[in-house]
């Protein structure tokens, strides 16, 4: 599992988690055809965070371990980096 575990919601954020987890640790973000692409090594926890951060949008993990946030629409999006 990449990066340290996130602290529970009632606990303060640790420096390790702050520096290595999305969205604060993102080193590169691109916008391609209306899709935000966050470069990095993300997992399901980051996907849940993206769903809460971008309500109505459709976040998905791509094959490179990146996080893509697609515009609103029906169904699951197809990652641009498949």
ABEGO torsion letter per residue (X at the ends): XBEBBBBBAABBBBAAAAAABOAAABABBBBBGGBBBBBEBBBAAAAAAAAAABBGBBBBBBAAGBBBBBBBEBEBBBBABX
